[in-house]
């Protein structure tokens, strides 16, 4: 078994996902703009680009799949559009409480457990 581990390496799980249906998660690569975005951050979508949540009334578009820095220039980012996520690993920018975005996230198929 040790030979197999050395060939495959190891994976550190960050526990972003919750629930059994990970194969049903859909993602989309879009353009990010305006700020650095972190894996697990809820984002909104406006003017054809993913952006950090600015206030608790913003509509949730998705969950950032990996860290990107769009503070200097627009960059591509993959966003999870649906799925079950570990609420403890989900964030929102600008001091917006994730609990305040719960219903907006649920309305687009993002379930926070």
C-alpha positions as CSV (number, residue, x, y, z in Angstrom):
1,X,0.0,0.0,0.0
2,X,2.9,2.4,0.6
3,X,3.9,2.2,-3.1
4,X,0.4,3.2,-4.1
5,X,0.4,6.2,-1.7
6,X,3.8,7.4,-3.1
7,X,2.4,7.2,-6.6
8,X,-0.9,8.9,-6.0
9,X,0.2,11.3,-3.3
10,X,-2.3,12.6,-0.7
11,X,-5.2,14.9,-0.7
12,X,-6.0,17.4,2.0
13,X,-9.8,17.8,2.3
14,X,-11.0,21.3,3.3
15,X,-14.5,20.1,4.1
16,X,-16.2,22.7,1.8
17,X,-18.7,20.2,0.6
18,X,-21.4,18.6,2.7
19,X,-23.9,15.9,1.8
20,X,-23.8,12.9,-0.5
21,X,-24.5,14.3,-4.0
22,X,-21.1,15.8,-5.0
23,X,-21.4,14.3,-8.5
24,X,-24.5,16.5,-9.1
25,X,-22.6,19.8,-8.4
26,X,-22.5,22.0,-11.5
27,X,-19.8,24.7,-12.0
28,X,-19.2,27.4,-14.5
29,X,-16.1,29.4,-15.4
30,X,-16.9,33.1,-15.5
31,X,-15.0,36.4,-15.3
32,X,-14.2,37.7,-11.7
33,X,-13.8,41.4,-11.1
34,X,-13.1,43.9,-8.4
35,X,-11.4,42.0,-5.6
36,X,-9.6,38.9,-4.4
37,X,-12.1,36.0,-4.1
38,X,-11.4,33.0,-1.8
39,X,-12.5,29.4,-2.2
40,X,-15.8,29.0,-0.4
41,X,-16.8,32.6,-0.8
42,X,-20.4,33.4,-1.9
43,X,-20.5,35.7,-4.9
44,X,-23.0,37.6,-6.9
45,X,-23.2,38.2,-10.6
46,X,-23.7,41.6,-12.3
47,X,-22.7,43.1,-15.6
48,X,-21.6,39.7,-16.8
49,X,-19.0,39.2,-14.0
50,X,-18.7,37.5,-10.7
51,X,-18.3,39.9,-7.8
52,X,-17.9,39.8,-4.1
53,X,-21.1,40.2,-2.1
54,X,-21.4,43.8,-1.2
55,X,-24.5,43.7,1.1
56,X,-26.9,41.2,2.5
57,X,-29.5,41.9,-0.2
58,X,-27.2,40.9,-3.0
59,X,-28.5,37.8,-4.9
60,X,-26.1,34.8,-4.5
61,X,-24.8,33.5,-7.8
62,X,-22.4,30.8,-6.6
63,X,-19.5,29.6,-4.5
64,X,-15.9,30.3,-5.5
65,X,-14.1,27.0,-6.3
66,X,-10.5,28.4,-5.9
67,X,-8.7,31.5,-4.8
68,X,-8.3,34.2,-7.4
69,X,-7.1,37.8,-7.3
70,X,-9.2,40.1,-9.5
71,X,-8.3,43.3,-7.7
72,X,-6.0,44.5,-10.4
73,X,-7.5,43.0,-13.5
74,X,-10.4,40.7,-14.4
75,X,-9.5,37.0,-14.2
76,X,-11.4,33.7,-14.9
77,X,-12.8,31.9,-11.9
78,X,-14.8,28.7,-11.5
79,X,-18.0,29.0,-9.5
80,X,-20.1,26.2,-8.1
81,X,-23.7,26.9,-9.1
82,X,-25.4,24.4,-6.8
83,X,-24.7,21.7,-4.2
84,X,-24.6,21.0,-0.5
85,X,-21.9,23.0,1.3
86,X,-20.5,23.1,4.9
87,X,-21.8,26.4,6.2
88,X,-18.8,26.7,8.5
89,X,-16.5,26.8,5.4
90,X,-18.6,29.4,3.5
91,X,-17.7,33.1,3.7
92,X,-19.0,36.4,2.3
93,X,-17.2,39.6,1.8
94,X,-17.7,43.0,3.4
95,X,-18.7,41.7,6.8
96,X,-22.0,40.2,5.4
97,X,-23.2,37.3,7.5
98,X,-23.6,34.1,5.7
99,X,-26.8,33.5,7.6
100,X,-28.2,36.6,5.9
101,X,-27.6,35.0,2.5
102,X,-29.1,31.6,3.4
103,X,-32.4,32.1,1.5
104,X,-30.8,33.7,-1.5
105,X,-28.3,30.8,-1.7
106,X,-31.1,28.2,-1.3
107,X,-33.1,29.8,-4.1
108,X,-30.3,29.0,-6.6
109,X,-29.7,25.5,-5.3
110,X,-26.9,26.2,-2.8
111,X,-27.6,24.4,0.4
112,X,-25.7,25.4,3.5
113,X,-25.6,22.7,6.2
